[in-house]
C-alpha cells in the first residue's frame, strides 16, 4: 500500500505531537506515525511540565499556537511558580500532571485536528532521491510518500536499557526500540552518535511513611501555562514531599558501583550533566552527606509515585536496599526499578535554524534526536519543525526565532551553532536577553508572528490585542497621573514606604518595592476606577504584566538597546560567501568550525566555539563592514 502526504512526522512524543499539530493546523495534509497510539506525548520520565527556563518555553509554545500549555493546564495536579524570590525574568511555572490524563488529552486533540491522520507502525527506512527525502517505509511494508518528513524519535533509535549488568533493547520500559532507521539516514552522510539518560524507581505509595517527610505544597492563584482565556485555576492540588539520602544510603550505593553500567564500562555514552544519576552524585560530590529527593504523584487515582533525584542504573537489589535506609522508605515496595537508556542522536550542527537537514532536503529533526533532554525543549523544537515543514511544502519565508525573541530561539541557535557534547537542557543562564524573555510576555513577543503565519487564529489574536490595550492603558495612566503628597502620605506610611516631600507621578510610586498596583489603587480613587474598567477574566495576569513593565522599565530598555545593537551583526549575511579553507587570515580552528557550520550571519559565526573576536573582525572586513 502507498499513502501520500505533505508532511509525515515520525514519533508521537512531545516534539512529534507539536510538529504534527502545527503542520496540520497550517493546512498541510499530515500523518503522525507512532509505535503505540496509547502512548502519545508519554511522559517518559517525571510527570511534570515546566521548571526554570522550561516553563518559559511552554508559554512560548502556547503563544505560537501549540498545545503543551493547554494540555498541562487541563491535567495539572499541582502547580507552582518557581524562583518567586528573584526578579520576573527568573519566574518559571511548573506543574505536576496526571500522566495518563496527559496522554489522553493530547490524543483527543490530535484526533480532532483537520488534515491530521495517525498511523500505528514502526518506520524502518527513509526514501531519498537526488538528495531530497520523498518518503519512508515501515515494518508493515507500507510505503508513505511525503514532501517533508519530521523525525522526532526520542530515545527509540537503537535504544538499549540498563539495570545493573542486565541489558534490554527498548525505547522505554516495556516498549520496543526502533532499528534500521538510523542507518538509513546515516548512509546519506548524516553523522550520529550515542547519548544516555535515565529515570528513577517508581514507588508504591502504600509503602511510604509520609509522616517522615516534609510536604511541598502547590499554589492556587491566577497563574497557569496557557494564555488562552480558559477557566483553569488549578484548584485541585495534590501533595508532593521531600526527603534526603544519608550516609548509610551512600555507603550501599558506593559498594554497588562495580556493578553500575556507568562506572564499569558497560555504558560509554554521555549522560545529562544537570540531571545526574544518584551514583554519579555520590562520586562527583564525595563529601556531601545528603542529597535532596522529591516524591511526586503520577496521577489522581494511582498509588504510583516518582522519586525525583534518584535516577539510577544500579542493580535492582542495590537500589531497593539503599532506599530502605531512608526512614520514609523503610517498608519500600516498588513498581519498577530505575534504569538508564542509551540511544542514537544526530549532530544538530548539521541542521539549519529551521531544523531542516543540511544534508537531506526536506528532512527535519526535532527533540531528543538533536541531543536535547526534556519535554519542553522537544516541544519547542517540534512546533518550529512542523511550521517549516509546512512552509517547505507550500511556500513562504522560513520561520525562525532570534535569541532576543524566545528561549526557543536560544535553544535552536545553541544546537545548530555550538552543537552538543552532552544532553542539552535549557537554563535561564543560557539566554543573554532573559529580561526580554520573561514568562509573562511570551504572547506579546510571539503571538502576532504566529497570527501572521496563520497558526494562531482570530480568537487568540483578539485576546492578545485586548490584553495589550489594557496593559498600555494602565502604564499610560500611571505615567500621566499626578499624586499630591498631602493626599497620599498617610497611605504610604501604612504601606511601609517613605512619605513624599512633594508631588510625583503615579509611576514613580509603583516603582517602589513596597508598592504594587493593587495596594496603591486602594488609596487612589481615580486609579481604582481605571482598573475597574478591566472586566477581562485575565485581570490579574494583566495587572502583573503592567507592573513588571513599570518596575523593570529601565532594565528592559537597556537590554533592548543591547539586543538591537547586536542585531546589526545578524543582518550581515555570509552563508556561501567565503571559501573558508583559503582564508589564511583566520585561525585554523576558526576555518574548520566555520566550514563545518557554514553560518548564516556574522552574529551566528561569533557564537561558534573556537571562532575568536579577531576572526570575526576578519569576516567583517571581508564583508566590507
C-alpha positions as CSV (number, residue, x, y, z in Angstrom):
1,X,0.0,0.0,0.0
2,X,1.1,3.6,-0.7
3,X,0.0,6.7,1.1
4,X,0.7,10.3,0.1
5,X,1.0,13.3,2.5
6,X,2.5,16.7,2.6
7,X,4.2,16.2,6.0
8,X,4.9,13.0,7.8
9,X,6.0,13.1,11.5
10,X,7.9,10.1,12.8
11,X,7.3,9.6,16.6
12,X,4.4,10.9,18.7
13,X,6.4,12.3,21.7
14,X,6.3,15.9,22.8
15,X,8.2,17.1,19.7
16,X,6.1,14.9,17.3
17,X,2.7,16.0,18.7
18,X,3.6,19.7,18.4
19,X,5.1,19.2,14.9
20,X,2.1,17.3,13.5
21,X,-0.4,19.7,15.1
22,X,1.4,22.8,13.7
23,X,1.7,21.4,10.2
24,X,-1.9,20.2,10.0
25,X,-3.3,23.4,11.5
26,X,-1.5,25.4,8.9
27,X,-3.2,23.3,6.2
28,X,-0.7,20.6,5.3
29,X,-2.1,17.0,4.9
30,X,-0.2,15.4,7.7
31,X,0.4,12.0,9.1
32,X,1.7,11.2,12.6
33,X,3.3,7.7,12.7
34,X,3.7,6.2,16.2
35,X,4.5,2.7,17.5
36,X,1.7,3.0,20.1
37,X,-1.3,5.3,19.8
38,X,-1.9,4.8,23.6
39,X,1.4,6.5,24.4
40,X,1.2,9.8,22.5
41,X,3.0,12.5,24.4
42,X,4.1,10.0,27.0
43,X,5.9,11.5,30.0
44,X,8.8,9.1,29.8
45,X,10.5,10.4,32.9
46,X,8.9,12.6,35.6
47,X,5.2,13.6,35.2
48,X,5.9,17.3,35.3
49,X,6.0,20.2,32.8
50,X,7.9,23.4,33.2
51,X,10.6,24.5,35.6
52,X,13.4,27.0,35.4
53,X,13.5,28.3,31.8
54,X,11.5,25.3,30.7
55,X,8.3,26.9,31.9
56,X,9.1,29.9,29.7
57,X,9.4,27.6,26.7
58,X,6.0,26.1,27.3
59,X,4.5,29.6,27.4
60,X,6.2,30.3,24.1
61,X,4.8,27.1,22.6
62,X,1.4,28.3,23.7
63,X,1.9,31.8,22.4
64,X,2.7,30.3,19.0
65,X,-0.5,28.3,18.9
66,X,0.9,25.0,20.3
67,X,-0.8,22.7,22.8
68,X,1.6,21.8,25.6
69,X,0.4,24.6,27.9
70,X,-3.3,23.8,27.3
71,X,-2.8,20.1,28.0
72,X,-0.7,20.8,31.1
73,X,-3.4,23.2,32.5
74,X,-6.1,20.6,31.9
75,X,-4.2,17.7,33.6
76,X,-2.2,19.5,36.3
77,X,-2.5,18.1,39.8
78,X,-0.1,20.5,41.4
79,X,1.1,24.0,40.1
80,X,3.8,26.3,41.4
81,X,5.8,29.3,40.3
82,X,9.5,28.7,40.9
83,X,12.0,31.5,41.8
84,X,9.5,33.9,43.3
85,X,12.2,35.4,45.5
86,X,14.0,36.6,42.4
87,X,13.0,39.0,39.6
88,X,10.4,38.3,37.0
89,X,13.0,37.2,34.4
90,X,13.6,34.2,36.6
91,X,10.0,33.3,37.5
92,X,9.1,29.9,36.0
93,X,5.9,27.9,36.1
94,X,6.0,24.2,36.9
95,X,3.1,21.7,37.1
96,X,2.8,18.1,38.2
97,X,0.5,16.3,35.8
98,X,-1.7,13.2,35.8
99,X,0.4,11.1,33.4
100,X,-2.5,9.1,31.9
101,X,-4.8,12.1,31.5
102,X,-1.9,14.0,29.8
103,X,-1.8,11.3,27.1
104,X,-5.5,11.1,26.6
105,X,-6.0,14.8,26.5
106,X,-3.3,15.1,23.8
107,X,-4.8,12.2,21.8
108,X,-8.2,13.8,21.9
109,X,-6.7,17.0,20.5
110,X,-4.7,15.2,17.7
111,X,-7.7,13.0,16.6
112,X,-9.8,16.1,16.1
113,X,-7.4,18.3,14.1
114,X,-8.4,18.5,10.4
115,X,-5.8,17.3,7.9
116,X,-4.1,15.1,10.6
117,X,-4.1,11.3,10.4
118,X,-2.4,8.9,12.9
119,X,-0.8,5.6,11.8
120,X,0.4,3.0,14.2
121,X,3.5,1.4,12.9
122,X,7.3,1.5,13.1
123,X,9.4,3.3,10.4
124,X,12.5,1.4,9.2
125,X,13.7,3.5,6.3
126,X,13.5,6.9,4.7
127,X,13.5,7.2,1.0
128,X,15.8,9.8,-0.5
129,X,16.1,10.7,-4.2
130,X,18.6,13.3,-5.5
131,X,19.5,14.5,-2.0
132,X,15.8,15.0,-1.1
133,X,13.6,12.9,1.2
134,X,10.5,11.7,-0.7
135,X,9.0,9.1,1.6
136,X,9.5,6.2,4.0
137,X,8.9,2.5,4.5
138,X,7.6,0.8,7.6
139,X,7.9,-2.6,9.2
140,X,4.4,-3.4,8.0
141,X,5.7,-3.0,4.5
142,X,3.8,0.2,3.9
143,X,5.3,2.9,1.7
144,X,4.5,6.5,2.5
145,X,5.2,9.4,0.1
146,X,5.8,12.9,1.5
147,X,7.0,16.3,0.5
148,X,8.6,16.7,4.0
149,X,9.4,14.4,6.9
150,X,10.0,15.4,10.5
151,X,11.9,12.9,12.6
152,X,11.1,13.0,16.4
153,X,12.0,9.5,17.5
154,X,13.2,10.4,21.0
155,X,15.2,7.7,22.7
156,X,13.9,4.9,20.5
157,X,16.6,4.8,17.8
158,X,18.6,1.7,18.7
159,X,17.6,2.2,22.3
160,X,19.3,0.0,24.9
161,X,18.2,0.0,28.6
162,X,20.5,-0.9,31.5
163,X,19.7,-2.1,35.1
164,X,23.0,-3.3,36.6
165,X,24.6,-5.8,34.3
166,X,21.2,-6.6,32.7
167,X,20.8,-5.0,29.2
168,X,17.4,-4.9,27.4
169,X,16.7,-3.4,24.0
170,X,13.9,-0.8,24.1
171,X,13.0,2.8,23.7
172,X,11.2,2.9,27.1
173,X,10.4,0.3,29.7
174,X,8.2,-2.4,28.1
175,X,8.4,-0.7,24.7
176,X,10.5,-1.8,21.7
177,X,13.4,0.1,20.2
178,X,13.4,1.3,16.6
179,X,16.0,-0.4,14.4
180,X,17.4,0.3,10.9
181,X,16.1,3.9,10.7
182,X,19.4,5.5,12.0
183,X,21.4,3.5,9.4
184,X,19.0,4.5,6.6
185,X,19.7,8.2,7.4
186,X,23.4,7.9,8.2
187,X,24.1,6.3,4.8
188,X,23.3,9.7,3.2
189,X,26.2,11.4,5.1
190,X,24.3,12.4,8.3
191,X,26.6,12.0,11.3
192,X,25.2,10.4,14.5
193,X,26.4,9.4,18.0
194,X,25.1,7.9,21.2
195,X,23.8,9.6,24.4
196,X,22.4,8.3,27.7
197,X,19.7,9.3,30.0
198,X,18.0,7.7,32.9
199,X,14.9,7.6,35.1
200,X,14.3,6.7,38.7
201,X,12.5,3.9,40.5
202,X,8.7,4.1,40.7
203,X,7.3,3.6,44.2
204,X,4.1,2.1,45.6
205,X,2.6,4.9,47.7
206,X,1.0,2.4,50.1
207,X,4.5,1.5,51.4
208,X,5.6,5.1,52.1
209,X,5.7,6.7,55.6
210,X,4.7,10.2,54.5
211,X,4.8,11.5,58.1
212,X,8.6,11.2,58.0
213,X,8.9,13.6,55.1
214,X,8.4,17.3,54.6
215,X,5.5,18.4,52.4
216,X,5.7,20.6,49.3
217,X,2.5,22.5,48.6
218,X,1.1,23.8,45.3
219,X,-0.3,27.2,44.6
220,X,-3.9,28.3,43.7
221,X,-3.5,31.8,42.3
222,X,-4.3,33.0,38.8
223,X,-1.1,31.7,37.1
224,X,-1.3,28.9,34.5
225,X,0.5,27.9,31.4
226,X,-1.8,28.9,28.6
227,X,-2.5,32.5,27.6
228,X,-5.9,31.3,26.3
229,X,-8.9,32.6,28.3
230,X,-9.5,29.3,30.0
231,X,-11.2,28.9,33.4
232,X,-8.4,26.6,34.7
233,X,-7.3,27.7,38.1
234,X,-5.5,24.6,39.5
235,X,-7.8,24.3,42.4
236,X,-7.1,20.6,42.8
237,X,-3.6,20.4,44.3
238,X,-2.1,17.0,45.3
239,X,0.7,16.9,47.8
240,X,4.4,16.4,46.9
241,X,7.0,15.5,49.5
242,X,10.8,15.9,50.1
243,X,13.3,13.8,52.0
244,X,17.1,13.3,51.9
245,X,19.6,10.5,51.4
246,X,22.1,9.8,54.2
247,X,25.5,8.2,54.7
248,X,24.0,4.7,55.0
249,X,22.4,5.1,51.6
250,X,25.6,6.4,50.1
251,X,27.7,3.5,51.5
252,X,25.4,1.0,49.9
253,X,25.5,2.8,46.6
254,X,29.3,3.0,46.7
255,X,29.6,-0.7,47.4
256,X,27.5,-1.3,44.3
257,X,29.4,0.9,41.9
258,X,31.4,-2.1,40.5
259,X,28.1,-3.3,39.1
260,X,27.0,0.1,37.8
261,X,26.9,0.4,34.0
262,X,28.0,4.0,34.3
263,X,31.3,3.0,36.1
264,X,32.2,-0.5,34.8
265,X,32.4,0.5,31.2
266,X,29.1,-1.0,30.1
267,X,27.8,2.5,29.1
268,X,30.1,4.5,27.0
269,X,27.8,7.4,26.0
270,X,27.4,10.7,27.8
271,X,24.6,11.4,30.2
272,X,23.0,14.7,31.2
273,X,25.3,16.9,33.4
274,X,22.4,18.7,35.0
275,X,20.2,15.7,35.8
276,X,22.8,13.1,37.0
277,X,22.1,9.7,38.4
278,X,22.4,9.2,42.2
279,X,25.5,7.1,41.7
280,X,27.1,10.0,39.7
281,X,26.2,12.4,42.5
282,X,27.9,10.4,45.3
283,X,31.1,10.1,43.1
284,X,31.1,13.7,42.0
285,X,30.4,15.1,45.4
286,X,32.0,12.6,47.8
287,X,31.9,15.0,50.8
288,X,28.2,15.7,50.5
289,X,26.4,13.9,53.4
290,X,22.9,14.1,51.8
291,X,21.1,14.7,48.6
292,X,17.5,16.0,48.4
293,X,14.8,13.8,46.9
294,X,11.3,14.8,45.7
295,X,8.5,12.3,45.9
296,X,5.9,13.2,43.3
297,X,2.4,11.7,42.4
298,X,1.9,10.2,39.0
299,X,-1.8,10.9,38.9
300,X,-5.0,11.5,40.8
301,X,-6.1,7.8,41.1
302,X,-2.9,5.9,41.2
303,X,-0.6,4.8,44.0
304,X,2.4,5.2,41.7
305,X,5.0,7.8,42.8
306,X,8.0,9.2,41.1
307,X,11.2,9.7,43.1
308,X,12.8,12.8,41.6
309,X,16.6,12.9,42.3
310,X,17.2,9.2,42.4
311,X,17.8,8.4,38.8
312,X,19.9,5.2,38.7
313,X,21.0,2.2,36.6
314,X,22.4,0.3,39.6
315,X,21.3,-3.3,40.1
316,X,17.7,-3.5,41.3
317,X,18.6,-5.0,44.7
318,X,21.1,-2.2,45.4
319,X,18.5,0.5,44.6
320,X,16.0,-1.1,46.9
321,X,18.5,-1.8,49.7
322,X,19.8,1.8,49.6
323,X,16.3,3.4,49.6
324,X,15.2,1.4,52.6
325,X,17.8,3.2,54.6
326,X,15.8,6.4,54.2
327,X,13.2,6.4,57.1
328,X,10.3,7.2,54.9
329,X,11.0,4.2,52.7
330,X,11.9,1.6,55.4
331,X,9.0,-0.6,54.2
332,X,9.5,0.2,50.5
333,X,7.6,-1.6,47.7
334,X,8.4,-0.6,44.1
335,X,6.6,-1.0,40.8
336,X,9.8,-1.0,38.8
337,X,13.5,0.0,39.2
338,X,15.3,3.0,37.8
339,X,17.1,2.3,34.6
340,X,19.5,4.1,32.1
341,X,18.9,4.1,28.4
342,X,21.3,4.7,25.5
343,X,20.1,5.9,22.2
344,X,21.2,7.4,18.9
345,X,21.1,11.2,18.2
346,X,22.2,13.2,15.2
347,X,24.7,16.1,15.4
348,X,22.5,19.2,15.3
349,X,25.2,21.3,13.7
350,X,24.1,19.5,10.5
351,X,20.8,21.5,10.7
352,X,19.6,24.9,9.6
353,X,17.8,27.2,12.0
354,X,14.5,25.9,10.6
355,X,15.7,22.4,11.8
356,X,15.9,21.1,8.2
357,X,18.8,18.9,7.5
358,X,21.7,20.5,5.5
359,X,22.5,17.0,4.1
360,X,19.0,15.8,3.1
361,X,16.5,18.4,1.8
362,X,13.0,18.5,3.4
363,X,14.1,16.2,6.2
364,X,13.6,17.8,9.6
365,X,14.9,16.7,13.1
366,X,13.3,17.7,16.4
367,X,13.6,16.7,20.0
368,X,15.9,14.3,21.7
369,X,17.3,13.1,18.3
370,X,19.0,16.5,18.3
371,X,20.8,15.8,21.5
372,X,18.4,17.6,23.9
373,X,16.7,16.4,27.0
374,X,13.3,17.5,28.4
375,X,9.7,17.6,27.2
376,X,9.7,21.3,26.9
377,X,12.9,21.5,24.7
378,X,11.4,18.8,22.5
379,X,8.0,20.6,22.1
380,X,9.7,23.9,21.3
381,X,11.7,22.3,18.5
382,X,8.7,20.3,17.3
383,X,6.5,23.3,16.6
384,X,9.3,25.1,14.7
385,X,10.0,22.0,12.6
386,X,6.3,21.5,11.9
387,X,5.9,25.1,10.8
388,X,8.8,24.9,8.5
389,X,7.9,21.6,7.1
390,X,4.6,23.1,6.1
391,X,6.4,26.1,4.6
392,X,8.6,23.9,2.5
393,X,5.5,22.2,1.1
394,X,3.5,25.2,0.3
395,X,6.0,28.1,0.0
396,X,6.8,31.1,2.2
397,X,9.7,32.5,4.1
398,X,11.5,30.3,6.7
399,X,10.2,30.7,10.2
400,X,12.9,31.2,12.8
401,X,13.2,32.8,16.2
402,X,16.0,35.1,17.2
403,X,17.8,34.8,20.6
404,X,16.1,38.0,21.8
405,X,12.7,36.8,20.7
406,X,12.4,33.4,22.6
407,X,14.0,30.8,24.6
408,X,13.1,28.5,21.7
409,X,15.4,30.8,19.6
410,X,18.2,30.4,22.1
411,X,17.8,26.6,22.2
412,X,17.8,26.1,18.4
413,X,20.7,28.6,17.8
414,X,22.8,26.9,20.5
415,X,22.1,23.5,18.9
416,X,22.9,24.4,15.3
417,X,25.7,26.7,16.1
418,X,27.5,25.1,19.0
419,X,26.4,21.5,18.8
420,X,26.2,19.2,21.8
421,X,28.7,17.1,23.8
422,X,26.1,16.1,26.4
423,X,22.2,16.1,26.5
424,X,21.2,19.8,26.2
425,X,19.0,21.3,28.9
426,X,17.7,24.9,28.9
427,X,18.6,27.2,31.7
428,X,17.9,31.0,32.1
429,X,21.7,31.5,32.2
430,X,21.9,30.3,28.5
431,X,19.8,33.4,27.4
432,X,21.7,36.7,27.3
433,X,18.4,38.5,27.0
434,X,16.5,36.8,29.7
435,X,14.9,40.1,30.9
436,X,13.3,40.3,27.5
437,X,12.2,36.6,27.6
438,X,10.0,36.6,30.7
439,X,7.2,34.1,31.2
440,X,4.6,36.9,31.4
441,X,5.3,38.4,27.9
442,X,5.6,35.3,25.7
443,X,2.4,36.2,24.0
444,X,3.5,39.8,23.4
445,X,6.7,38.5,21.8
446,X,5.3,35.7,19.6
447,X,1.5,35.5,19.1
448,X,1.4,38.3,16.4
449,X,4.1,36.5,14.4
450,X,2.2,33.2,14.7
451,X,-1.0,35.1,13.7
452,X,0.6,36.4,10.5
453,X,1.8,32.9,9.8
454,X,-1.7,31.5,10.1
455,X,-1.1,29.2,13.1
456,X,-2.8,31.5,15.6
457,X,-6.4,32.1,14.8
458,X,-8.6,35.2,15.2
459,X,-9.9,34.3,18.7
460,X,-6.4,34.1,20.2
461,X,-5.2,37.2,18.4
462,X,-8.2,39.1,19.7
463,X,-7.2,38.1,23.3
464,X,-3.7,39.4,22.7
465,X,-5.0,42.7,21.4
466,X,-7.4,43.3,24.3
467,X,-4.6,42.4,26.8
468,X,-2.1,44.7,25.2
469,X,-4.6,47.6,25.2
470,X,-5.4,47.0,28.9
471,X,-1.7,46.9,29.8
472,X,-1.0,50.1,27.8
473,X,-3.9,51.8,29.4
474,X,-2.6,51.1,32.9
475,X,1.0,52.1,32.1
476,X,-0.1,55.3,30.4
477,X,-2.4,56.3,33.3
478,X,0.4,55.7,35.8
479,X,2.8,57.7,33.7
480,X,0.5,60.7,33.4
481,X,-1.4,60.8,36.7
482,X,0.0,63.2,39.3
483,X,-0.1,62.5,43.0
484,X,-0.1,65.2,45.7
485,X,2.0,64.4,48.8
486,X,-0.7,65.6,51.3
487,X,-3.3,63.2,49.9
488,X,-1.1,60.1,49.8
489,X,1.4,60.2,52.6
490,X,-0.8,58.6,55.2
491,X,-1.3,55.6,52.9
492,X,2.4,55.4,52.1
493,X,3.3,55.2,55.8
494,X,0.8,52.4,56.2
495,X,2.4,50.6,53.3
496,X,5.8,50.9,54.9
497,X,7.4,53.3,52.5
498,X,8.8,56.9,52.8
499,X,6.3,59.7,52.6
500,X,6.6,62.2,49.7
501,X,8.1,65.7,50.2
502,X,6.4,66.9,47.0
503,X,4.1,65.6,44.4
504,X,5.1,63.0,41.8
505,X,3.7,60.8,39.0
506,X,1.9,57.6,40.0
507,X,4.5,55.6,38.1
508,X,7.2,56.8,40.5
509,X,5.3,55.3,43.4
510,X,4.7,52.0,41.7
511,X,8.4,51.8,41.1
512,X,8.9,51.5,44.9
513,X,9.5,47.9,46.1
514,X,6.8,48.1,48.8
515,X,4.2,49.4,46.3
516,X,2.1,47.3,44.0
517,X,-0.6,48.4,41.5
518,X,-3.2,46.6,43.7
519,X,-2.2,48.0,47.1
520,X,-1.8,51.6,45.9
521,X,-5.0,51.6,43.9
522,X,-7.0,51.3,47.1
523,X,-5.8,54.8,48.1
524,X,-6.2,56.5,44.8
525,X,-9.9,56.5,43.7
526,X,-9.2,57.6,40.1
527,X,-6.7,54.8,39.6
528,X,-9.1,52.3,41.2
529,X,-11.8,53.4,38.7
530,X,-9.4,53.0,35.9
531,X,-8.6,49.4,36.9
532,X,-12.3,48.6,37.3
533,X,-12.7,49.2,33.6
534,X,-10.8,45.9,33.0
535,X,-13.5,43.3,33.1
536,X,-11.4,40.6,31.4
537,X,-11.1,37.3,33.3
538,X,-7.4,37.6,33.0
539,X,-7.3,40.8,35.0
540,X,-4.7,39.5,37.5
541,X,-2.5,38.5,34.6
542,X,-2.9,41.9,33.0
543,X,-2.0,43.8,36.3
544,X,1.1,41.6,36.8
545,X,2.3,42.3,33.3
546,X,1.7,46.0,33.6
547,X,3.5,46.2,37.0
548,X,6.5,44.3,35.6
549,X,6.8,46.7,32.7
550,X,6.7,49.7,35.1
551,X,9.1,48.4,37.7
552,X,11.6,47.0,35.3
553,X,11.3,49.6,32.5
554,X,15.0,50.7,32.8
555,X,16.4,47.1,32.8
556,X,14.1,46.1,29.9
557,X,15.0,49.2,27.9
558,X,18.8,48.8,28.5
559,X,18.7,45.1,27.3
560,X,16.6,46.0,24.3
561,X,19.3,48.6,23.3
562,X,22.0,45.9,23.6
563,X,19.9,43.4,21.6
564,X,19.3,46.0,18.8
565,X,23.0,46.8,18.6
566,X,23.9,43.2,18.2
567,X,21.1,42.7,15.7
568,X,23.3,44.6,13.2
569,X,25.6,41.5,13.1
570,X,22.5,39.4,12.4
571,X,21.8,41.4,9.3
572,X,25.2,40.7,7.7
573,X,24.7,37.5,5.7
574,X,27.7,35.4,5.0
575,X,26.4,31.9,4.2
576,X,28.0,30.7,1.0
577,X,30.2,33.8,0.5
578,X,33.6,32.5,1.6
579,X,35.8,29.6,0.9
580,X,37.0,29.2,4.5
581,X,39.8,26.7,3.6
582,X,41.5,29.5,1.7
583,X,41.1,32.3,4.3
584,X,44.6,32.1,5.8
585,X,43.9,35.2,7.9
586,X,41.6,33.1,10.0
587,X,42.9,30.8,12.7
588,X,43.0,27.1,11.8
589,X,40.3,26.2,14.3
590,X,38.0,29.0,13.0
591,X,38.4,27.8,9.4
592,X,37.5,24.3,10.5
593,X,34.5,25.4,12.5
594,X,33.2,27.9,10.0
595,X,33.4,25.4,7.2
596,X,31.5,22.8,9.2
597,X,28.7,25.1,10.4
598,X,28.6,27.4,7.4
599,X,26.9,30.2,9.5
600,X,24.1,32.3,8.1
601,X,25.3,35.6,9.6
602,X,28.3,37.2,11.3
603,X,26.3,37.1,14.5
604,X,25.9,33.3,14.3
605,X,29.6,33.0,13.4
606,X,30.5,34.9,16.6
607,X,28.7,32.3,18.7
608,X,30.6,29.3,17.3
609,X,33.1,27.9,19.9
610,X,36.6,28.4,18.6
611,X,35.8,31.5,16.5
612,X,37.6,34.4,18.2
613,X,36.8,38.1,18.1
614,X,39.8,38.6,15.8
615,X,38.3,36.1,13.4
616,X,35.0,38.0,13.4
617,X,36.9,41.2,12.6
618,X,38.4,39.5,9.6
619,X,35.0,38.4,8.4
620,X,33.6,41.9,8.9
621,X,36.5,43.4,6.8
622,X,36.0,40.9,4.1
623,X,32.2,41.7,4.1
624,X,33.0,45.3,3.6
625,X,31.8,46.4,7.1
